[in-house]
């Protein structure tokens, strides 16, 4: 955004400099690549006692965000946990929009 602007042709003639074509000592991309790539580490978190729904049963409305805050895990982990509970029939989808689903605890 900022930086030195390109001088006009008339001002370069007045100072006696040669006009540059923009190739000022910049290293090529091939020269700056590291010799190795860092590998991404996959981390996994196991929510202790998946069948223990005592925390979930006390909630009026269960959302991914509220569950992740309650359990202290990432939203993706909480989302997988809710999907697991939904497949087992422990929670039921009651509403939501645009990816923000709201679940309730199924007492039966």
N, CA, C and O atoms as CSV, one atom per row, in Angstrom:
chain,resi,resn,atom,element,x,y,z
A,1,UNK,N,N,0.821,-1.177,0.000
A,1,UNK,CA,C,0.000,0.000,0.000
A,1,UNK,C,C,0.873,1.251,0.000
A,1,UNK,O,O,0.770,2.100,-0.885
A,2,UNK,N,N,1.725,1.343,1.002
A,2,UNK,CA,C,2.610,2.493,1.068
A,2,UNK,C,C,3.882,2.194,0.321
A,2,UNK,O,O,3.967,1.217,-0.422
A,3,UNK,N,N,4.836,3.009,0.514
A,3,UNK,CA,C,6.122,2.753,-0.119
A,3,UNK,C,C,6.510,3.879,-1.057
A,3,UNK,O,O,5.807,4.881,-1.190
A,4,UNK,N,N,7.621,3.690,-1.685
A,4,UNK,CA,C,8.150,4.708,-2.574
A,4,UNK,C,C,7.467,4.589,-3.917
A,4,UNK,O,O,7.342,3.499,-4.475
A,5,UNK,N,N,7.026,5.725,-4.428
A,5,UNK,CA,C,6.364,5.739,-5.720
A,5,UNK,C,C,7.389,5.760,-6.833
A,5,UNK,O,O,8.527,6.192,-6.645
A,6,UNK,N,N,6.972,5.289,-7.990
A,6,UNK,CA,C,7.852,5.266,-9.151
A,6,UNK,C,C,8.055,6.695,-9.636
A,6,UNK,O,O,7.097,7.448,-9.806
A,7,UNK,N,N,9.294,7.051,-9.853
A,7,UNK,CA,C,9.597,8.414,-10.295
A,7,UNK,C,C,9.250,8.563,-11.764
A,7,UNK,O,O,9.311,7.607,-12.538
A,8,UNK,N,N,8.892,9.755,-12.123
A,8,UNK,CA,C,8.567,10.022,-13.516
A,8,UNK,C,C,9.841,10.052,-14.345
A,8,UNK,O,O,10.942,10.200,-13.815
A,9,UNK,N,N,9.676,9.911,-15.633
A,9,UNK,CA,C,10.808,9.862,-16.540
A,9,UNK,C,C,11.578,11.178,-16.534
A,9,UNK,O,O,12.807,11.181,-16.598
A,10,UNK,N,N,10.861,12.290,-16.456
A,10,UNK,CA,C,11.535,13.587,-16.466
A,10,UNK,C,C,12.339,13.818,-15.186
A,10,UNK,O,O,13.408,14.427,-15.239
A,11,UNK,N,N,11.849,13.344,-14.036
A,11,UNK,CA,C,12.590,13.540,-12.792
A,11,UNK,C,C,13.820,12.629,-12.731
A,11,UNK,O,O,14.818,12.999,-12.113
A,12,UNK,N,N,13.775,11.452,-13.353
A,12,UNK,CA,C,14.951,10.586,-13.368
A,12,UNK,C,C,16.034,11.145,-14.281
A,12,UNK,O,O,17.224,10.983,-14.011
A,13,UNK,N,N,15.619,11.806,-15.366
A,13,UNK,CA,C,16.597,12.438,-16.252
A,13,UNK,C,C,17.259,13.615,-15.555
A,13,UNK,O,O,18.450,13.863,-15.744
A,14,UNK,N,N,16.493,14.338,-14.753
A,14,UNK,CA,C,17.023,15.513,-14.074
A,14,UNK,C,C,18.048,15.115,-13.019
A,14,UNK,O,O,19.036,15.823,-12.825
A,15,UNK,N,N,17.830,13.994,-12.333
A,15,UNK,CA,C,18.772,13.569,-11.304
A,15,UNK,C,C,19.916,12.741,-11.875
A,15,UNK,O,O,20.915,12.519,-11.191
A,16,UNK,N,N,19.790,12.289,-13.097
A,16,UNK,CA,C,20.845,11.533,-13.747
A,16,UNK,C,C,20.789,10.039,-13.458
A,16,UNK,O,O,21.768,9.339,-13.717
A,17,UNK,N,N,19.675,9.523,-12.929
A,17,UNK,CA,C,19.543,8.107,-12.633
A,17,UNK,C,C,18.901,7.397,-13.810
A,17,UNK,O,O,18.230,8.017,-14.635
A,18,UNK,N,N,19.111,6.102,-13.881
A,18,UNK,CA,C,18.477,5.276,-14.898
A,18,UNK,C,C,17.105,4.854,-14.379
A,18,UNK,O,O,16.973,4.511,-13.204
A,19,UNK,N,N,16.086,4.873,-15.228
A,19,UNK,CA,C,14.762,4.408,-14.781
A,19,UNK,C,C,14.802,2.897,-14.517
A,19,UNK,O,O,15.349,2.125,-15.305
A,20,UNK,N,N,14.219,2.506,-13.405
A,20,UNK,CA,C,14.225,1.086,-13.053
A,20,UNK,C,C,12.953,0.431,-13.565
A,20,UNK,O,O,11.912,1.074,-13.705
A,21,UNK,N,N,13.058,-0.850,-13.838
A,21,UNK,CA,C,11.913,-1.589,-14.353
A,21,UNK,C,C,11.238,-2.422,-13.272
A,21,UNK,O,O,10.445,-3.308,-13.593
A,22,UNK,N,N,11.525,-2.166,-12.015
A,22,UNK,CA,C,10.854,-2.846,-10.906
A,22,UNK,C,C,11.568,-4.092,-10.430
A,22,UNK,O,O,11.076,-4.757,-9.519
A,23,UNK,N,N,12.710,-4.437,-11.009
A,23,UNK,CA,C,13.424,-5.639,-10.579
A,23,UNK,C,C,14.599,-5.237,-9.689
A,23,UNK,O,O,15.753,-5.308,-10.109
A,24,UNK,N,N,14.305,-4.822,-8.475
A,24,UNK,CA,C,15.343,-4.338,-7.566
A,24,UNK,C,C,15.664,-5.391,-6.518
A,24,UNK,O,O,14.989,-5.465,-5.491
A,25,UNK,N,N,16.649,-6.179,-6.754
A,25,UNK,CA,C,17.227,-7.121,-5.790
A,25,UNK,C,C,16.204,-7.930,-5.000
A,25,UNK,O,O,16.409,-8.203,-3.817
A,26,UNK,N,N,15.130,-8.306,-5.629
A,26,UNK,CA,C,14.148,-9.143,-4.949
A,26,UNK,C,C,14.487,-10.600,-5.229
A,26,UNK,O,O,14.686,-10.972,-6.385
A,27,UNK,N,N,14.556,-11.430,-4.195
A,27,UNK,CA,C,14.837,-12.848,-4.434
A,27,UNK,C,C,13.630,-13.513,-5.084
A,27,UNK,O,O,12.485,-13.130,-4.848
A,28,UNK,N,N,13.909,-14.499,-5.894
A,28,UNK,CA,C,12.823,-15.231,-6.538
A,28,UNK,C,C,12.145,-16.132,-5.522
A,28,UNK,O,O,12.703,-16.433,-4.467
A,29,UNK,N,N,10.953,-16.552,-5.852
A,29,UNK,CA,C,10.199,-17.392,-4.934
A,29,UNK,C,C,10.889,-18.728,-4.700
A,29,UNK,O,O,10.813,-19.280,-3.602
A,30,UNK,N,N,11.559,-19.253,-5.717
A,30,UNK,CA,C,12.225,-20.540,-5.575
A,30,UNK,C,C,13.357,-20.479,-4.554
A,30,UNK,O,O,13.641,-21.471,-3.883
A,31,UNK,N,N,13.993,-19.343,-4.436
A,31,UNK,CA,C,15.120,-19.209,-3.523
A,31,UNK,C,C,14.688,-19.098,-2.068
A,31,UNK,O,O,15.458,-19.446,-1.172
A,32,UNK,N,N,13.482,-18.625,-1.816
A,32,UNK,CA,C,13.047,-18.397,-0.443
A,32,UNK,C,C,12.272,-19.569,0.143
A,32,UNK,O,O,11.889,-19.513,1.312
A,33,UNK,N,N,12.025,-20.629,-0.623
A,33,UNK,CA,C,11.271,-21.763,-0.096
A,33,UNK,C,C,12.110,-22.541,0.897
A,33,UNK,O,O,13.299,-22.761,0.666
A,34,UNK,N,N,11.509,-22.958,1.993
A,34,UNK,CA,C,12.263,-23.781,2.938
A,34,UNK,C,C,12.485,-25.177,2.362
A,34,UNK,O,O,11.756,-25.615,1.471
A,35,UNK,N,N,13.480,-25.857,2.871
A,35,UNK,CA,C,13.829,-27.181,2.366
A,35,UNK,C,C,12.786,-28.230,2.751
A,35,UNK,O,O,12.674,-29.257,2.083
A,36,UNK,N,N,12.027,-27.987,3.812
A,36,UNK,CA,C,11.022,-28.953,4.242
A,36,UNK,C,C,9.745,-28.209,4.596
A,36,UNK,O,O,9.767,-27.013,4.887
A,37,UNK,N,N,8.654,-28.917,4.568
A,37,UNK,CA,C,7.368,-28.341,4.964
A,37,UNK,C,C,7.007,-28.845,6.348
A,37,UNK,O,O,7.257,-30.000,6.693
A,38,UNK,N,N,6.427,-27.977,7.118
A,38,UNK,CA,C,6.004,-28.410,8.446
A,38,UNK,C,C,4.710,-29.207,8.303
A,38,UNK,O,O,3.831,-28.845,7.521
A,39,UNK,N,N,4.606,-30.267,9.044
A,39,UNK,CA,C,3.439,-31.120,8.973
A,39,UNK,C,C,2.418,-30.658,9.994
A,39,UNK,O,O,2.761,-30.277,11.113
A,40,UNK,N,N,1.148,-30.700,9.587
A,40,UNK,CA,C,0.081,-30.322,10.496
A,40,UNK,C,C,-0.173,-31.476,11.456
A,40,UNK,O,O,-0.197,-32.642,11.062
A,41,UNK,N,N,-0.357,-31.132,12.694
A,41,UNK,CA,C,-0.619,-32.132,13.704
A,41,UNK,C,C,-2.119,-32.236,13.906
A,41,UNK,O,O,-2.801,-31.233,14.113
A,42,UNK,N,N,-2.618,-33.438,13.846
A,42,UNK,CA,C,-4.030,-33.655,14.118
A,42,UNK,C,C,-4.182,-33.943,15.599
A,42,UNK,O,O,-3.521,-34.824,16.149
A,43,UNK,N,N,-5.049,-33.196,16.224
A,43,UNK,CA,C,-5.272,-33.418,17.645
A,43,UNK,C,C,-6.675,-33.950,17.848
A,43,UNK,O,O,-7.596,-33.597,17.112
A,44,UNK,N,N,-6.831,-34.776,18.822
A,44,UNK,CA,C,-8.142,-35.317,19.121
A,44,UNK,C,C,-8.403,-35.179,20.610
A,44,UNK,O,O,-7.506,-35.351,21.437
A,45,UNK,N,N,-9.622,-34.872,20.926
A,45,UNK,CA,C,-10.037,-34.721,22.314
A,45,UNK,C,C,-11.181,-35.686,22.544
A,45,UNK,O,O,-12.136,-35.728,21.769
A,46,UNK,N,N,-11.084,-36.446,23.592
A,46,UNK,CA,C,-12.137,-37.399,23.918
A,46,UNK,C,C,-12.933,-36.823,25.081
A,46,UNK,O,O,-12.382,-36.511,26.137
A,47,UNK,N,N,-14.225,-36.688,24.870
A,47,UNK,CA,C,-15.089,-36.224,25.954
A,47,UNK,C,C,-15.343,-37.417,26.857
A,47,UNK,O,O,-15.856,-38.448,26.421
A,48,UNK,N,N,-14.979,-37.262,28.115
A,48,UNK,CA,C,-15.059,-38.374,29.047
A,48,UNK,C,C,-16.507,-38.812,29.248
A,48,UNK,O,O,-17.417,-38.002,29.423
A,49,UNK,N,N,-16.671,-40.106,29.214
A,49,UNK,CA,C,-17.955,-40.755,29.463
A,49,UNK,C,C,-19.050,-40.179,28.566
A,49,UNK,O,O,-19.885,-39.390,29.008
A,50,UNK,N,N,-19.029,-40.581,27.322
A,50,UNK,CA,C,-19.971,-40.065,26.322
A,50,UNK,C,C,-21.414,-40.353,26.721
A,50,UNK,O,O,-22.307,-39.561,26.417
A,51,UNK,N,N,-21.654,-41.465,27.391
A,51,UNK,CA,C,-23.021,-41.811,27.779
A,51,UNK,C,C,-23.516,-41.005,28.978
A,51,UNK,O,O,-24.710,-41.022,29.279
A,52,UNK,N,N,-22.623,-40.303,29.664
A,52,UNK,CA,C,-23.022,-39.473,30.795
A,52,UNK,C,C,-23.577,-38.157,30.254
A,52,UNK,O,O,-22.822,-37.303,29.790
A,53,UNK,N,N,-24.871,-38.001,30.315
A,53,UNK,CA,C,-25.521,-36.805,29.766
A,53,UNK,C,C,-26.047,-35.907,30.869
A,53,UNK,O,O,-27.001,-35.159,30.653
A,54,UNK,N,N,-25.448,-35.966,32.040
A,54,UNK,CA,C,-25.947,-35.162,33.158
A,54,UNK,C,C,-25.802,-33.666,32.867
A,54,UNK,O,O,-26.674,-32.883,33.243
A,55,UNK,N,N,-24.729,-33.261,32.213
A,55,UNK,CA,C,-24.555,-31.843,31.884
A,55,UNK,C,C,-25.541,-31.389,30.816
A,55,UNK,O,O,-26.075,-30.282,30.873
A,56,UNK,N,N,-25.772,-32.264,29.842
A,56,UNK,CA,C,-26.670,-31.913,28.736
A,56,UNK,C,C,-28.118,-31.922,29.185
A,56,UNK,O,O,-28.916,-31.117,28.704
A,57,UNK,N,N,-28.472,-32.812,30.093
A,57,UNK,CA,C,-29.875,-32.935,30.506
A,57,UNK,C,C,-30.359,-31.699,31.255
A,57,UNK,O,O,-31.562,-31.435,31.267
A,58,UNK,N,N,-29.484,-30.946,31.867
A,58,UNK,CA,C,-29.886,-29.753,32.591
A,58,UNK,C,C,-30.074,-28.514,31.714
A,58,UNK,O,O,-30.573,-27.489,32.179
A,59,UNK,N,N,-29.679,-28.613,30.467
A,59,UNK,CA,C,-29.778,-27.445,29.575
A,59,UNK,C,C,-31.159,-27.379,28.932
A,59,UNK,O,O,-31.719,-28.394,28.517
A,60,UNK,N,N,-31.701,-26.149,28.858
A,60,UNK,CA,C,-32.996,-25.957,28.219
A,60,UNK,C,C,-32.878,-26.089,26.702
A,60,UNK,O,O,-33.563,-26.901,26.081
A,61,UNK,N,N,-32.015,-25.294,26.131
A,61,UNK,CA,C,-31.751,-25.343,24.698
A,61,UNK,C,C,-30.273,-25.671,24.523
A,61,UNK,O,O,-29.409,-25.033,25.124
A,62,UNK,N,N,-29.997,-26.659,23.704
A,62,UNK,CA,C,-28.627,-27.101,23.494
A,62,UNK,C,C,-28.179,-26.620,22.121
A,62,UNK,O,O,-28.773,-26.977,21.104
A,63,UNK,N,N,-27.134,-25.815,22.099
A,63,UNK,CA,C,-26.523,-25.402,20.843
A,63,UNK,C,C,-25.065,-25.837,20.858
A,63,UNK,O,O,-24.513,-26.162,21.909
A,64,UNK,N,N,-24.458,-25.839,19.697
A,64,UNK,CA,C,-23.058,-26.241,19.595
A,64,UNK,C,C,-22.187,-25.276,20.391
A,64,UNK,O,O,-21.260,-25.697,21.084
A,65,UNK,N,N,-22.481,-23.993,20.292
A,65,UNK,CA,C,-21.675,-22.988,20.975
A,65,UNK,C,C,-21.791,-23.111,22.494
A,65,UNK,O,O,-20.787,-23.038,23.203
A,66,UNK,N,N,-23.009,-23.296,22.991
A,66,UNK,CA,C,-23.188,-23.390,24.443
A,66,UNK,C,C,-22.581,-24.670,24.995
A,66,UNK,O,O,-22.043,-24.671,26.103
A,67,UNK,N,N,-22.658,-25.760,24.240
A,67,UNK,CA,C,-22.083,-27.011,24.698
A,67,UNK,C,C,-20.558,-26.957,24.703
A,67,UNK,O,O,-19.920,-27.499,25.606
A,68,UNK,N,N,-19.973,-26.306,23.699
A,68,UNK,CA,C,-18.510,-26.200,23.667
A,68,UNK,C,C,-18.003,-25.340,24.811
A,68,UNK,O,O,-16.935,-25.602,25.364
A,69,UNK,N,N,-18.766,-24.313,25.166
A,69,UNK,CA,C,-18.379,-23.464,26.295
A,69,UNK,C,C,-18.522,-24.218,27.613
A,69,UNK,O,O,-17.686,-24.080,28.507
A,70,UNK,N,N,-19.569,-25.005,27.728
A,70,UNK,CA,C,-19.819,-25.767,28.949
A,70,UNK,C,C,-18.768,-26.847,29.172
A,70,UNK,O,O,-18.294,-27.038,30.292
A,71,UNK,N,N,-18.403,-27.556,28.094
A,71,UNK,CA,C,-17.446,-28.656,28.212
A,71,UNK,C,C,-15.999,-28.191,28.115
A,71,UNK,O,O,-15.081,-28.919,28.496
A,72,UNK,N,N,-15.795,-26.981,27.606
A,72,UNK,CA,C,-14.445,-26.455,27.471
A,72,UNK,C,C,-13.680,-27.070,26.316
A,72,UNK,O,O,-12.471,-27.277,26.415
A,73,UNK,N,N,-14.368,-27.367,25.223
A,73,UNK,CA,C,-13.734,-27.949,24.046
A,73,UNK,C,C,-14.009,-27.058,22.836
A,73,UNK,O,O,-14.770,-26.094,22.920
A,74,UNK,N,N,-13.379,-27.397,21.709
A,74,UNK,CA,C,-13.603,-26.650,20.479
A,74,UNK,C,C,-15.002,-26.918,19.945
A,74,UNK,O,O,-15.637,-27.914,20.293
A,75,UNK,N,N,-15.472,-26.010,19.091
A,75,UNK,CA,C,-16.822,-26.120,18.536
A,75,UNK,C,C,-16.950,-27.361,17.659
A,75,UNK,O,O,-18.005,-27.995,17.651
A,76,UNK,N,N,-15.905,-27.719,16.923
A,76,UNK,CA,C,-15.969,-28.901,16.065
A,76,UNK,C,C,-16.144,-30.175,16.890
A,76,UNK,O,O,-16.851,-31.093,16.476
A,77,UNK,N,N,-15.508,-30.230,18.045
A,77,UNK,CA,C,-15.640,-31.394,18.933
A,77,UNK,C,C,-17.054,-31.452,19.498
A,77,UNK,O,O,-17.663,-32.520,19.560
A,78,UNK,N,N,-17.574,-30.290,19.911
A,78,UNK,CA,C,-18.933,-30.245,20.450
A,78,UNK,C,C,-19.956,-30.614,19.381
A,78,UNK,O,O,-20.968,-31.249,19.679
A,79,UNK,N,N,-19.695,-30.218,18.142
A,79,UNK,CA,C,-20.592,-30.548,17.038
A,79,UNK,C,C,-20.624,-32.052,16.813
A,79,UNK,O,O,-21.695,-32.627,16.616
A,80,UNK,N,N,-19.464,-32.694,16.840
A,80,UNK,CA,C,-19.417,-34.154,16.690
A,80,UNK,C,C,-20.111,-34.850,17.859
A,80,UNK,O,O,-20.774,-35.870,17.671
A,81,UNK,N,N,-19.960,-34.304,19.058
A,81,UNK,CA,C,-20.597,-34.870,20.240
A,81,UNK,C,C,-22.120,-34.796,20.136
A,81,UNK,O,O,-22.819,-35.751,20.474
A,82,UNK,N,N,-22.628,-33.651,19.666
A,82,UNK,CA,C,-24.079,-33.505,19.514
A,82,UNK,C,C,-24.600,-34.445,18.434
A,82,UNK,O,O,-25.664,-35.043,18.591
A,83,UNK,N,N,-23.856,-34.578,17.342
A,83,UNK,CA,C,-24.272,-35.513,16.285
A,83,UNK,C,C,-24.317,-36.947,16.812
A,83,UNK,O,O,-25.214,-37.717,16.469
A,84,UNK,N,N,-23.343,-37.293,17.648
A,84,UNK,CA,C,-23.317,-38.622,18.251
A,84,UNK,C,C,-24.531,-38.826,19.159
A,84,UNK,O,O,-25.169,-39.878,19.118
A,85,UNK,N,N,-24.847,-37.827,19.972
A,85,UNK,CA,C,-26.013,-37.927,20.853
A,85,UNK,C,C,-27.313,-37.984,20.058
A,85,UNK,O,O,-28.260,-38.666,20.450
A,86,UNK,N,N,-27.351,-37.264,18.942
A,86,UNK,CA,C,-28.550,-37.274,18.101
A,86,UNK,C,C,-28.739,-38.640,17.446
A,86,UNK,O,O,-29.867,-39.122,17.336
A,87,UNK,N,N,-27.650,-39.265,17.011
A,87,UNK,CA,C,-27.760,-40.592,16.394
A,87,UNK,C,C,-28.210,-41.643,17.409
A,87,UNK,O,O,-28.869,-42.616,17.043
A,88,UNK,N,N,-27.856,-41.449,18.691
A,88,UNK,CA,C,-28.285,-42.365,19.739
A,88,UNK,C,C,-29.707,-42.065,20.217
A,88,UNK,O,O,-30.301,-42.868,20.936
A,89,UNK,N,N,-30.253,-40.913,19.820
A,89,UNK,CA,C,-31.610,-40.549,20.212
A,89,UNK,C,C,-31.692,-39.835,21.539
A,89,UNK,O,O,-32.778,-39.724,22.107
A,90,UNK,N,N,-30.570,-39.343,22.054
A,90,UNK,CA,C,-30.577,-38.666,23.351
A,90,UNK,C,C,-30.932,-37.188,23.234
A,90,UNK,O,O,-31.459,-36.607,24.184
A,91,UNK,N,N,-30.656,-36.571,22.094
A,91,UNK,CA,C,-31.074,-35.192,21.858
A,91,UNK,C,C,-31.884,-35.145,20.571
A,91,UNK,O,O,-31.756,-36.004,19.698
A,92,UNK,N,N,-32.723,-34.117,20.479
A,92,UNK,CA,C,-33.632,-33.994,19.341
A,92,UNK,C,C,-33.537,-32.585,18.776
A,92,UNK,O,O,-33.514,-31.609,19.525
A,93,UNK,N,N,-33.482,-32.482,17.457
A,93,UNK,CA,C,-33.425,-31.188,16.790
A,93,UNK,C,C,-34.784,-30.513,16.899
A,93,UNK,O,O,-35.795,-31.084,16.491
A,94,UNK,N,N,-34.817,-29.286,17.451
A,94,UNK,CA,C,-36.098,-28.593,17.604
A,94,UNK,C,C,-36.193,-27.326,16.778
A,94,UNK,O,O,-37.288,-26.788,16.615
A,95,UNK,N,N,-35.091,-26.837,16.255
A,95,UNK,CA,C,-35.152,-25.621,15.451
A,95,UNK,C,C,-33.780,-25.162,15.043
A,95,UNK,O,O,-32.795,-25.897,15.107
A,96,UNK,N,N,-33.752,-23.904,14.616
A,96,UNK,CA,C,-32.498,-23.301,14.210
A,96,UNK,C,C,-32.549,-22.890,12.752
A,96,UNK,O,O,-33.471,-23.254,12.023
A,97,UNK,N,N,-31.563,-22.136,12.338
A,97,UNK,CA,C,-31.493,-21.656,10.975
A,97,UNK,C,C,-30.047,-21.438,10.592
A,97,UNK,O,O,-29.208,-21.177,11.454
A,98,UNK,N,N,-29.754,-21.540,9.342
A,98,UNK,CA,C,-28.458,-21.200,8.764
A,98,UNK,C,C,-27.285,-21.834,9.504
A,98,UNK,O,O,-26.281,-21.174,9.773
A,99,UNK,N,N,-27.417,-23.102,9.825
A,99,UNK,CA,C,-26.327,-23.808,10.479
A,99,UNK,C,C,-26.296,-23.671,11.988
A,99,UNK,O,O,-25.487,-24.334,12.637
A,100,UNK,N,N,-27.146,-22.836,12.575
A,100,UNK,CA,C,-27.207,-22.663,14.028
A,100,UNK,C,C,-28.374,-23.487,14.553
A,100,UNK,O,O,-29.466,-22.965,14.779
A,101,UNK,N,N,-28.136,-24.767,14.742
A,101,UNK,CA,C,-29.196,-25.678,15.140
A,101,UNK,C,C,-29.395,-25.646,16.649
A,101,UNK,O,O,-28.453,-25.451,17.418
A,102,UNK,N,N,-30.642,-25.844,17.050
A,102,UNK,CA,C,-30.996,-25.862,18.471
A,102,UNK,C,C,-31.578,-27.240,18.769
A,102,UNK,O,O,-32.476,-27.714,18.074
A,103,UNK,N,N,-31.056,-27.867,19.804
A,103,UNK,CA,C,-31.475,-29.206,20.201
A,103,UNK,C,C,-32.088,-29.158,21.581
A,103,UNK,O,O,-31.870,-28.213,22.338
A,104,UNK,N,N,-32.858,-30.184,21.904
A,104,UNK,CA,C,-33.372,-30.338,23.263
A,104,UNK,C,C,-33.085,-31.769,23.721
A,104,UNK,O,O,-32.936,-32.684,22.911
A,105,UNK,N,N,-33.012,-31.932,25.044
A,105,UNK,CA,C,-32.728,-33.244,25.606
A,105,UNK,C,C,-33.982,-34.101,25.502
A,105,UNK,O,O,-35.072,-33.666,25.875
A,106,UNK,N,N,-33.826,-35.310,25.000
A,106,UNK,CA,C,-34.936,-36.234,24.839
A,106,UNK,C,C,-35.034,-37.078,26.093
A,106,UNK,O,O,-34.141,-37.882,26.361
A,107,UNK,N,N,-36.105,-36.914,26.875
A,107,UNK,CA,C,-36.209,-37.557,28.169
A,107,UNK,C,C,-36.555,-39.040,28.095
A,107,UNK,O,O,-36.401,-39.755,29.085
A,108,UNK,N,N,-37.005,-39.500,26.978
A,108,UNK,CA,C,-37.397,-40.921,26.881
A,108,UNK,C,C,-36.250,-41.831,26.563
A,108,UNK,O,O,-36.435,-43.043,26.453
